[in-house]
Amino acid sequence: MAELTIDALVFDVLGTLVDEPAGLRAGISALASSPGVPEAPHAREFPEAREAPEVAAVPEVERLLLLWQRHIEREQRRIVDGDRPYLPSDHVDREAAGVVAEAAGVDDPAAVETLARSARSLPPWPDTVAGLTRLAARFPLIGLSNASRTALLELNAHAGLRWHQALSAEDARTYKPDPAVYRLAVTVAGRPPERLLMVAAHAWDLRGAQALGLRTAYVARPVGDPPTSSDRFDVYAEDLADLAAQLGVA
């Protein structure tokens, strides 16, 4: 590892510190088991499955999870590209919940709202809380998430995350990997970008931070976006304990 001089750590949250798919699966499972829900609606019944025919080949909860994820990814990308006005993550989550509910044959608005809020009740990875505590003894920690301010507050509380500062992409009115989101952390830290280390399980997120001059650390997670052979990040860690050890934190 190249020598690093770091003044603060900037953490992605969704997928990096919390198991986002696990929390969404729980919400989808609760929705799918609601009384009166028909079994496994065919993919032709909703347009998003036609865009991705392989979705119909996986178990029902996984199929619905893929619909949620693809809606979020597509709509956030449209906002970043300027093809859609900015909406906080809460609103995009409700849209995704509506897509999933329609696919599951549920038309109860209360059930849709409950599903949307499951995106705020995500479990931390086993090493997250202890890892953040260990790293916080040496570095200021900044959370930087695409989640809205309200959602981030609830995420932090539910997962037991502890920060020196938590920043939402809502303050930049766009989403990562737009440079404006990473600039929030640079501004708050009051340090040059190269003195900040962006930590994420998503290579696309690290590339966005890298483009603004931040140093980068990839942490492997089962649900992340692994680096490609062309990526060159400063740190590659198995988990937060490994990251702390590589940064010389006792």
Sequence and secondary structure as in RCSB ss.txt:
>XXXX:A:sequence
MAELTIDALVFDVLGTLVDEPAGLRAGISALASSPGVPEAPHAREFPEAREAPEVAAVPEVERLLLLWQRHIERE
QRRIVDGDRPYLPSDHVDREAAGVVAEAAGVDDPAAVETLARSARSLPPWPDTVAGLTRLAARFPLIGLSNASRT
ALLELNAHAGLRWHQALSAEDARTYKPDPAVYRLAVTVAGRPPERLLMVAAHAWDLRGAQALGLRTAYVARPVGD
PPTSSDRFDVYAEDLADLAAQLGVA
>XXXX:A:secstr
      SEEEE  BTTTB HHHHHHHHHHHHHTSTT  SS  GGGSHHHHH GGGGGS HHHHHHHHHHHHHHHH
HHHHHTTSS    HHHHHHHHHHHHHHHHT   HHHHHHHHHGGG   B TTHHHHHHHHHTTS EEEEESS HH
HHHHHHHHHT   SEEEEGGGTTS TTSHHHHHHHHHHHTS GGGEEEEESBHHHHHHHHHTT EEEEE  TTSB
   TT   SEEESSHHHHHHHTT  
